Amino acid sequence: MNKSMKNSKKGLFNIIYVEEAAFKYPLTKELLQKYADCTVITIRHYKDVFNRTNQHFLIQKQHQALILAVKDAPFLYKGPEVCQNFGYSNFYYTSFLLNCIYDCEYCYLQGMYPSANIVAFVNIEDFKNEMLNVISKEPVFLAASYDTDLIAFHNILPYLDYFYDFFTRQSNIFVEIRTKSANEAFYKNHILLNNLIVAFTLSPEEVVEKYEKYTPSLKARIKTVQTAIKQGFKVRICLDPIFINTEVDALYEPFYKYIFTQIDPNKIVDIGYGFFRMSKDFFKRIEKQHIGSKLFSEDYSIIDNVVSYEKELQEKIKSKHYEILTQYIEKEKIFSL
């Protein structure tokens, strides 16, 4: 498996599981036609496969299957406190996909889900109807790609194409798409939307190579940021998660300086900044799978069931980083937890 991604004539997957109820949806028909060479297995409900016992996330990640399913309500969820809301009081997120094609060592999905297989929900109109119901009462900030990477998945299943016209017509919804993808073609082939912001997660190249398996390089991501800006898209830079240890501490100052020699800070909307953090339950589950991982053997503190670094240490590092970042962008444009 190469650095860019797993790829073959069949695409990412060899097996596609399909719920009985999912066969009638247009998205299912399109996908099965597109990947006609894949083995198709009919199932009663996605949880019969996805929630099976004795699955090993890391092993399964090497041979992911795709599961096409019909999602039950709710379709939107109130945003959790561990996620950034960028000043919006009405913060929601949604999950068109469960899991991600990337394999970042620090990813909380390893502790959230029992399976590394990817579930794709095909009942798109139900998502739209619930969005309409929510935004009829209040303007909403919607994180549409927290639990996956929709743009990285776009060439497999272009969810955003099914929602683009919908988002265009809804002024009461502001959508964030978070990504590590270097899919430049997406920005060249789509018109910009005033209520859409693309949040690019950037990390020092050494962190990318160490912890962010199968993701594009920092250089490739920055090139894509440049393309998105050139095409007029609203762009957010996410410096999240930030790690604190002797191996990476010295990387951040040259990393920040490099970013802003390549990206004009006046052409980005803002910056999201956050330290490595994870719910205690997820952390414990992942720790059992990553035997010997230095990342999961660090000396963390636990506050309100969230595993992260001690507050005093965070403030010390944050102050140091802000001193550099504010040379390029106003402090008011840096959002952190």
N, C-alpha and C positions, 0 to 999 in steps of 0.2 A: 504494500500500500504506500503510495507516494505522499509527498508533503502536501500537494494541492488538494487531493481528495481521492476517495475510492471511485473508480470509474470503469465502465465497460459498455459493451453494446446494449446491455440491459439497463444501464444506468447504475444507480447506487445499490439496488436491491435485486436479489434473485427470487425472493418469495414475497408475494402480496397476499395477505389475509383480507378477506372481504366479509363484513357482516351481511347476513341475509337481507336486512332492511336497507343496506347501502347500495344494492345493485340498481335500484330505480333512479338514483340521482345522476344528473348529467355529468357531474365531476367524476364520478366513478367510471362511467362509460368512457369518458375521454382518457382517463389514466390507463384503463385496461387496454384500450386501443393503442395508446402510445407505447406501453410496455407489454406488447403481446407475447414477447419471448419469455416473460417471467412465469413462474409457477404460481397459479392462483388457487388458494384454499378457502373454501367457504366456512364461516364460523357463525355461531349464534350471536355472540356479543364480544366486543373487543376485549373486555376484561377476562374472558376465558383464556386468552393468550397472554395478554399484557400483565395480568395480576397473578399468574401462576406462581406457585411457591418454588423455592430452590433455583431461582434464576441467578446468574452471576453477571452483574452489570458490565464489568470490564471485559469479560470474555465475549459476551453477547455483542458488545460494541463493535467487535471485529467483523461481525456478520449480521448486520441489522436487517430486519424484515420491515416491510411497510404494512400497516394495518389501516384499512379504510373503514370508517365507522360513522355512525349517526350520533351526534351529541345530544344529550338531554339537557334541559335547563338546570342551572342558570348558564347563560352564555357570556355574561360579564361578571367580574368580581371587583370588589373594592380593593384598591391597591394596598399592599402590606406596608408596614412602617419601615421595614428594612430596605425598601426601594425609594428612590428619589421621585418626588412629585413636582419638582421645579416650580413650586409656589402655587400649584393648582389645588384648591380645596376639594374639588370633585374629581378624584383620581380613580380610574378604573383600569383593569387590564383584561385581556381576553386571550384565549389559547386556541388558535385554529389547528395547531400541531402540538403534540406531546413529544418532547425530546428534540434532539438536535443532531445534525450530521457531524458537527465538530466533536472533539473529545478532550476538552480542557480539564486538566487534573483537578482544578479547584471548583468545578461546576457543581452547584447544589442539586442539580437534577439527578445526580447519582444517588442522592439520599432521599429525594422526593419520590422517585418511581422505582418499582421493583424490576422493571424491564428496560433494556436499552433500545428496544424496537421503537419505531416511530409510528405514532397514531395520527392519521390525518382525518379530520372531520369534514364530511362532504355536504352537510345540510347548511349551506351558506346563507340561504334566505332567512333561516331562523336566527342567525347571528345579527343580520341586518335589522330584523324586526325588533329584537331586544335593544339594539343600539338606538333605534328610532324612539322606542318607549322611554329610555333613560334620558335622551337629549331633549325630549319634549318638555321635561321638567326643569332641566338645568344644563348649562354648558359643561362639557366633559373633556378632561385630558385622558386620552386612551392610549395605554401602552399595548401595542399589538404584537410585540416581538420580544417580550422578556423571557419567556420560557422556551424559546427556540430562536432560529435566525431565518426569517422569512426570505430575505434577499439571497442568502446562501442556498436556500431551497428552491429559489424561483425557477431555475431551469428544469427542475423535476416537477414541481407543482406550483404554478404561478398564482398563489392566493391573492396577491395584491392586484392582479389584473381583474379579478372578480369583484374587488371592492373600490377600484379607482374612481369609477364614475359615481358610485355611491358617496364616497368621501367628498368628491367635488361638489355635490349638491347639499351637503350638510355643514352649514357654517357654525353649528353649535358643538361640533366635535373637532378637537385638535389631536392629531394622531402622531405618536412617536414610533418609528421603526428602528430598533437597535440592531446593529450588525457588525460583524468582523469580516464580512465578505469583500472580495475585490472584484465583484461583478460590475465592471464599468458600463457594460452594455445596458444595464437596467436604467441608468440615468440618461443615456443617449436615446433610449427608446420610449421614455415616459415624459410627459409634460410635468412641470413643477406644479405643486398644489400649495396654496397659501396656508392651508391647515394641516400640512404634513411636514414633519421634521425627521431627518435621518440622523441617527445618533451613532457615530462610528466609535467603537471601542478600540483604543490604541494602547499598546504596551511596549516597553523596551524590547528590542529584538531578542535579547537574551531570555526574557520572560516568555516571549512567544515560543521560542525553541524549547524551553524547559517545561512549560506548563500548558501550552495551547496547541495540542496535537491536531494536525490536519488543517490548521487555519493558515490564511495567507500571511506572508511576511509583513513586517511593518512598512517596508518600502512600497509593497504592492497596495497596502491599505491607504497609505498617504496619496499615492497616485490616483486612487479611486476617489478619495476626498477631493482632490483637485478637480477631477472630472465632474463630480456632483456640484461643486461650487460654480464651475464654469457653465454648467447647464442651468444654473439659477436655483438649485435646491437649497432649502434651509438646512444648515448643517450644525449639528452639536458634536462636540468631542467628549467622549467618556473616558476618563482616566480612572478606571474601576474594573477590577480591584487593585488597590495599591498594597504592596507587600512591604513588611518591615523585617528585614534580617540582614545579616552582614554580607550575604552574597549579592543582594540587589540594591542596598541603600545607595551605593555610589553610582548606580545606573540612571537615576531619575534626573539629576541636573543636566547631563548631556542629552538625555532623551527629550526633555522639555525644550531645550534650546534647538535641538534638531527639528522637532515638530514645527516650531514657529519660524524656522528658516525655509520650510517647505510650504507651510500653510499660512496665509495672511490672516492674522487674528481678527482683523476688522471685517472679515467675510464669514465668520462663524457666528452663530447666535449666542452660544454660551458653552460652558464646560461643566460636565458632571464629574465630581471627584468623590471617591469613596474607598475606604479601606476594606481589605478582605474581611468578610463577615458571613456568618451562616447560622441557621438555627441549630441549637444543641443536638436535637434529635437527628437531623440530617448529617451533621458532622460525625456523630458516633457511628452511624451506618456506613458512611464512606470510609472512615478510619479503619474499620474492620476489613475492607477490601484492599485498601492501599497500605498493605503491610510494608514497613520500611520507608514510607514516604516522609521526607523531611518536612514537607508542607503541613502534614497532619500530625507531626510530632513536636511542633513549635510550642512554646510556652504561652498559651493564650489565656485571656480572662473570660469569664462568662457573666454577662449582665443581662437580666431579663430574658434568660434562655437564649441569648445570642452569643455565639463564640466569635471573639475578635481580639484585637490588641488592647492593652490597658489604655484607659482614657488619657492619662498623662503622656504616655508614649505617642499616642495618636496626635495629641495637640502639639507636641514637640516637632514631629515629622511634618505635620500639616503646616505649621508656621514656616518651617524651612522651605517647603515646596511652594507655598503661597508667595514667599519672597521672590522666587524665581518667576512663577506664573504671572504675577502682577506687573512684571516688567513688560508683559506682552498684552495683557487683557485686564480690564477693570475687575476689581475684587467682587463687585456687585453681579458680575456675570459668571461667577464660579459658584455652583450649587453643590453643597456637600451635606452628608449626614452628621 
